[in-house]
Amino acid sequence: MQARKIAEGIHWVGAVDWNRRLFDGLIPLPDGTSYNAYLVQGDDKTVLIDTVDPALEGVLLERLEGIEKIDYVVSLHAEQDHSGTLPVVLERYPQAQLVVSKKARDMLADLLPLAPERFLVVEDGQQLPLGGRTLKFIYTPWVHWPETMSALLEEEGVLFSCDFFGSHIASSELFVGDQGRVYEAAKRYFAEIMMPFRTVIAKNIEKLSAYDIKMIAPSHGAIHRQPQFIVDAYRQWVSGPPANRVVLAHVSMHGSTQLLVDRLAEGLVERGVEVEKFDLPVTDIGKLAMSLVDAATIVIGTPTVLAGPHPAAAYAAFLANALRPPARFLSIIGSYGWGGRTVEMLSAMVPNIKAEVLEPVLCRGLPGPEDLQRVDGLAEAIVAGHRREGLPAGG
């Protein structure tokens, strides 16, 4: 396996993980992923930027065959899918220094068996001359860990951004080809990993806008030769207005909650509101997370199980709370047999969602005409809320 040329003196030496279907024991990977590592050669110094997941360390080492000397190994992010092969690489290149941010030094010392004397800590904005080329390090914290930084190859305008602007895609293509496919994968990646940190990500985007970036080379997914495409997408996801859309995440055991869900969905569509429905027991949680990026309203539909919400609904609430979506409105619909605390329990599970709570609709047993009228009232309340937010009908 050979290194693949990106530009003169810049090579991709990463690994494509075609078969991986789950990340962190949590995140679905329908398209696999890649672990991108980059070799940059100056007149005087050679730098390896990031490594690969330990499961594919042999691929990285094979791509580095013939590289007799590496002076610096840059670790942009301490998470092991990028850093896990550092011990092996540093053993192979004993003269190499490990270039890290201050926080990354401490985190890597906890995560991996690395000798303290190998670390070279760089400050925000510090430059590393390579001979005819210069790497500039730019702290970009919370994309998505606190220690993360990016590295800009100043002369060529290549930004090595690690997880920032990345996407989980296994592909033989180094560069973005099908923008639609990459956009969807990048939005999924943003939703699952970056969305809780929207505020600081917006600041990082503005920080990077000061630089002339001609190419973005992330550590997952394709390389962007048209960087404005992904930067504009991120701007929309972190600070754009919500869509005139309702995410309706639901589960039904005996059909009563399903009747409420279907009534609400039809009522919203008739009133010009887009609806995305997710049957929670069979839903790809990545798709659900994507829908939360820009939906104005979230409604959870659940039956009552042992006096509380169905576990699938509770999980959806937990997930939404962790991801901190920018929804403006929130509500609950569902059914019960004899009683319970479904509304109270679900409400307590989403303290991070700063949304207006619209009157929930819970019915006893099979919904009757009055219950369906209350669902219609919830649809009207959602439409009125969207209008107050300036969201056009049918948008």
Secondary structure, DSSP 4 states (H G I P E B T S, - for coil): ---EEEETTEEE--EEESS--EETTTEE-TT-EEE--EEEE-SS-EEEE----GGGHHHHHHHTTT-----EEE-S--SHHHHTTHHHHHHHSTT-EEEE-HHHHHHHHHHS---GGGEEE--TT-EEE-SS-EEEEEE---SSSTT-EEEEETTTTEEEEETTT------S-SB---HHHHHHHHHHHIIIIIGGGHHHHHHHHHHHTTS---EEEESSS-BBSSHHHHHHHHHHHHHSPPEEEEEEEE--SSSHHHHHHHHHHHHHHHTT-EEEEEEGGG--HHHHHHHHTTEEEEEEEEEEETTEE-HHHHHHHHHHHHH----SEEEEEEEESS---HHHHHHHT-TT---EEPPPEEEESS--HHHHHHHHHHHHHHHHHHHHTTPPTT-
